[in-house]
């Protein structure tokens, strides 16, 4: 009996190849209308994710601006205070 030792990269490559072939064969079994429906559903989900990402980014920008304004105001108030004048002059 002969034992062959496969390197991990070869095992990974064969596994990924099998996955892609299986995926390709599964897609060829679908009709053109089923593929179009899947494509349209995927596009809708992608647009929904993009809209949510835009809303999240706008919300984060507003929070960042509020935080920056608050820190700047606190620093301004401190620098105008008597304590800062005494300490740093």
CORTALIN-V576520 format. One record per backbone hydrogen bond with DSSP energy under -1.0 kcal/mol. NH is the residue of the N-H (numbers start at 1). CO is the residue of the C=O. If there is no record, write none. Layout:
NH,CO / NH,CO
This chain:
11,7 / 12,8 / 13,9 / 14,10 / 15,11 / 16,12 / 17,13 / 18,14 / 19,15 / 20,16 / 21,17 / 22,18 / 23,19 / 24,20 / 25,21 / 26,22 / 27,23 / 28,24 / 30,27 / 35,31 / 36,32 / 37,33 / 38,34 / 39,35 / 40,36 / 41,37 / 42,38 / 43,39 / 44,40 / 45,41 / 46,42 / 47,43 / 48,44 / 49,45 / 50,46 / 51,47 / 52,48 / 53,49 / 54,50 / 55,51 / 56,52 / 57,53 / 58,54 / 59,55 / 60,56 / 61,57 / 62,58 / 63,59 / 64,60 / 65,61 / 66,62 / 67,63 / 68,64 / 69,65 / 70,66 / 71,67 / 72,68 / 73,69 / 74,70 / 75,71 / 76,72 / 77,73 / 78,74 / 79,75 / 80,76 / 81,78 / 85,81 / 86,82 / 87,83 / 88,84
